[in-house]
Amino acid sequence: MKAFKLDNHVILRYHDLPGDEIPIIFIHGLGCASSFDYPQVASMGGLTNHRRILVDLVGSGYSDKPEFFDYTIANHAKYLKELLDHLSIDNIVIFGHSMGGAISIAFANCVKDKVKALILSEANLDSGGGFFSKKIASYSESDFVKFGYTEILQESVSSGNTEWAAGLSNSSPIAIHRNAVSLIKGQTPSWRQIFYSLDAAKTYIYGSKSLPDPDSEALTRNNINVAVVANAGHSMAWENPEELALVIKKSIL
């Protein structure tokens, strides 16, 4: 695992897997880590020919988890641009899941001329958040740190959502709460508006168990390629990694 020191001396950690084809950067969702979610996906479906950069966002996984950090969607995008500049990459594919999708859109908007393809899986496109971010943000930050984080972690384990619980257990409670609040707040223009406007190949992926979704028609109307991973729901990287890898590969071509 490699390390990159941000301007404020916070360490961002990432896997950088070799390959001759265009690099793909993987950006994970809320309470997750690319080092946990994506090694299996990155080893399948012809993706091994690509350079694959699996980033653990600050506050998650192996990266630093400072209390002073600005854990907004916009700031995650800002330091990912710093990483891209550090790596001297001029042509890239961005893949983002859930919260990572919102970050990916903001990131792609910062580096427009370098993005060949933007691939999102069940991403946050609008303000308001999702089930878990709403639940997390229903606590004050101090209450979430004191007892909300433990409550949600225990609920996830008892409900059988063990993969998410594993990632959550290695995430900063402060980061998780601030991420959730930022997701709910959204931004102007919205992530959706930016996604529609970007001049790159664009794909939005659903797990088949998440369908039907009325938003798929709106995405298609706005020239977004809509793809489906069979036998999977929101957590498709764990449920069907091989087909997710194939869909990612097709979305690059």
Beta strands, then each sheet from edge to edge (+ up, - down):
strand 1: 2-5
strand 2: 11-17
strand 3: 21-27
strand 4: 50-56
strand 5: 92-97
strand 6: 115-121
strand 7: 201-207
strand 8: 225-229
sheet 1: 1+ 2- 4+ 3+ 5+ 6+ 7+ 8+
end
